[in-house]
Amino acid sequence: MTAGRYTPEALSVEIDPHLFVVFGGTGDLARSKLLPALYRLLRSRDFSDTVQVLGVASRDIADDEYRRLVRDALSEAGHDVDDDWLGRAVHYQSLRHGFEALAARIGQIEDAAGLGGNRAFYLAVPPDVFEDTVEGLGKVGVVDGAGWTRVVVEKPFGVDRATGSRLNQLLHRWFAEEQIYRIDHYLAKETVRNLLALRFANPIFESSWTRDRIDSVQITVAEDGGIGTRARYYDSAGAVRDIIQNHALQIFSLVAMEPPVQATAEHIRDEKVKLLKATAAVRRSDLVRGQYTAGRIGGEDVVGYRDETGVAPDSLTETYAALVLHVDNWRWKGVPFYLRAGKRLATRVTQVSVVFKEPPVSLFSVVDECEMHPNVFEIRLQPSEGFALSFEMKVPGEGYVLQTQRLRFDYDEVFGELPDAYETLLADVMTGDQTLFVRADEVEEAWRIVEPALDTDEAPEAYPAGSWGPPGADDLLARRGDRWLTPVI
Ligand code: BG6
């Protein structure tokens, strides 16, 4: 195979003419991720004017000022901005004038561009205005256009099972589940999607993917970054809500689910939910929470969590969590799934390590007392995406001295640059493919699993920034004779 550059055209499908409405259109998420991804996607389609963009927020600014804001965001993301397109396709409406005025504006833009009534509403808004936004849209009737209507929702999907379920009820008051696109941007990372291909197009893996062959599975979502300017959100969330309930459990469900009947959104999501239902809620004894203290990362001194701006000096919020999940089904009974996620860890890496069982008889250690290691299949999601399989081989020479070697596949060597997660997700919203979006029942099951790990008033264990987490996390695995594998990037 030859290395190439990913071209969105190669994967493109037709996009219907529609209006793409961004609530929170002046906010951080819109500027840093959404608008640049939207721009890349539309540019790859020669800026077909059949997609019009309407930014909505509380600021009372005119179209031109919004276009300048969008222009700045795109330039910051490294784009040469096409001003003609900005003028033709980007609009703004302030919510200060209410939802009726918004509805009128939507109608105007649709008529002028001949869009036919297809609408996507992207709710990039903070949780405290979420309900008013959904109700506002519902009450003025813009959710019943002449064409399709889709609503895109960002996490957090509630803060526990009860609030997650209330949010679902609120959405279902105005939208059918087929219209709701709950984003978990991890699902759009190429390697996460490739998990399905890897497992179900390669019987060599799938036939070993059982409790007969697999000893344990580790899922690591490590970040070297801290909380940035998000103290207000993060201090009330913590690692379990921020990463484990969504990104880590999504990876877990794709790794462990049964083969779907077909590779369609509903069949795949049915299997994910079935797996989550077979997974017991985490036991408190299977949970370790940590909080970073001052340390050094990449040659720089960083402050401890409690000294971050906006964090209470006696905060008990966990910036690290490690836990063990047990799946009660035929495939996985007895195989522990170890999940860990944390901020200010040694490096940024997201990886699944599938640890296979050791040979039933230790032939070689009897001969030479050599050390054996289990086969490990690593699925790396970031920073570089790819797979590696480690295996034992004999070092040339006398006796049986074994050495671990790795067979490795790196995505970028073969395919060059990979699509951005947000671009993939936006394209799916526009084409109506829900495979990479989280269904209502998945959200609620995920909350059920992590609920015992929420809102504890126990103090988290300290770990220095730049380490791999608190000592308790090592003890958690040591109980069963296991240890965390340091990801090899
Ligand atoms: C977000 C979390 O969902 O994912 C952040 O809220 C986290 O705290 C981020 O930093 C990680 O995403 P990525 O794609 O950089 O791994």
Boltz pocket constraint, residues with backbone or C-beta under 6 A from the ligand:
constraints:
  - pocket:
      binder: B
      contacts: [[A, 185], [A, 223], [A, 226], [A, 242]]
      max_distance: 6.0
